[in-house]
């Protein structure tokens, strides 16, 4: 606790010193920016099998058989086991809340078994073929496909450095135009909204063995930073 208080105290002291410097010396505050259009390198497929049968045992057995066939096909397509995740598994009566005229629960009219999967596919241009194949093998619930980039943080680090350089370039222009020079840095404050980038592409069921056409597109990521420099002669 003592160490935490000490660290917080140092931060507060540093902030106070920066505010004092901004008030006491000539300075220039500049926002630097850097951006890049990033193409995804991985597709995230979400699909599953929903099976309705008269009995719970039949629904569970047929659903499991369909999912097993899909998993085997994914492996034949080169999708690693580590890239396949079971998201939800459920088994429930089809009309659990229906009641007759006397208020009694009606007997189940059947059972629904569901098994939903998330599959990570690289490269992205392989995703359409995978979706088509799993539909052919029995997937009848396709929620869609998302895209992401496996090295986004490294790209953001590069953009952060470029944003600082951009801020320095702009600040130097202002300073030299005023007959001054850049001195010490008073404050560096990131302005970026570091939300995960999201590539979206919705898909629908396709004819058997068809490749579903997908267009992942690209997403712009950016970094912004505010930097204050003291000015000197």
Secondary structure, 3 states (H helix, E strand, C coil): CHHHHHHHHHHHHHHHHHHHHHHHCCEEEEEEEEEEEEECCEEEEEEEEEEEECCHHHHHHHHHHHHHHHHHHHHHCCCCHHHEEEEEEEEEECCCCCECCCCCECCCCCEEEEEEEEEEECCHHHHHHHHHHHHHCCCCEEEEEEEECCCHHHHHHHHHHHHHHHHHHHHHHHHHHCCCEEEEEEEEEECCCCCCCCEEECCCCCCCCCCCCCCCCEEEEEEEEEEEEEEEC
